[in-house]
Amino acid sequence: MNIMKYIKEEIQVIKERDPAIKKSSEVFLYPSFWAVINHRVAHWMYKKGWYFWARHISQRSRKKTGIEIHPGATIGKGLFIDHGMGVVIGETCEIGDNVTIYQGVTLGGTGKEHGKRHPTIGDDVMISTGAKVLGSFKVGDNSRIGAGSVVLGEVPPNSTVVGIPGKVVKRGEKKVKPKDTLDQVHLPDPVKMEMCRLLLRIEILEDRLKRVEKK
């Protein structure tokens, strides 16, 4: 296990994705840095079958960082957890490369089912503040999950999901990496979109009714 490789990787990730950082030394004050590094060690122990010590490290890390990552979770390179307080990542969760997660996010299961019970997160995905992704399904590459959304089913690649329950409100074949903008605000509003459709339908019906009354 090359721990120095992971340390250098996390330093670079934080410097690239957090505009608030002024000096490289600040990286060592970030909860995300320690949560991910501790997880690398805990996951290595978990794969060795040293479950008690793996959980021991993950629980100590949770107390110190506010970020709970089960040692069984599989995490790719370039994970950035911004602020991170209240983030929970379940045992069978799989996270791809260059994923960004904000505070209050849960990647969890839906009950006492066995086997694969947590989500698979593709590459270059952004999961915004307070979002909950629950169940064994995949969130496709280059997708964004809006703040406060509750996602309970498959998300196609290159999609934007908002709402409770989460709905795909934007999908495109053009490859866009959310981590390049980290925009949590300028997302489509599905309720507003539906209201616009209803208003348009009412206007069409009113126009028809007026023509009938004239006859």
FENURJO-V647407 format. One record per run of one state. SS is the DSSP state (H for helix, E for strand, C for the rest). FROM is the first residue (numbers start at 1). LEN is the number of residues. If there is no record, write none. Layout:
ss:SS from:FROM len:LEN
ss:SS from:FROM len:LEN
//
This chain:
ss:C from:1 len:2
ss:H from:3 len:15
ss:C from:18 len:6
ss:H from:24 len:6
ss:C from:30 len:1
ss:H from:31 len:18
ss:C from:49 len:2
ss:H from:51 len:15
ss:C from:66 len:2
ss:E from:68 len:2
ss:C from:70 len:4
ss:E from:74 len:2
ss:C from:76 len:4
ss:E from:80 len:3
ss:C from:83 len:5
ss:E from:88 len:2
ss:C from:90 len:4
ss:E from:94 len:2
ss:C from:96 len:4
ss:E from:100 len:3
ss:C from:103 len:3
ss:E from:106 len:3
ss:C from:109 len:11
ss:E from:120 len:2
ss:C from:122 len:4
ss:E from:126 len:2
ss:C from:128 len:4
ss:E from:132 len:3
ss:C from:135 len:3
ss:E from:138 len:2
ss:C from:140 len:4
ss:E from:144 len:2
ss:C from:146 len:4
ss:E from:150 len:2
ss:C from:152 len:3
ss:E from:155 len:1
ss:C from:156 len:3
ss:E from:159 len:4
ss:C from:163 len:1
ss:E from:164 len:1
ss:C from:165 len:2
ss:E from:167 len:5
ss:C from:172 len:6
ss:H from:178 len:3
ss:C from:181 len:9
ss:H from:190 len:25
ss:C from:215 len:1
//
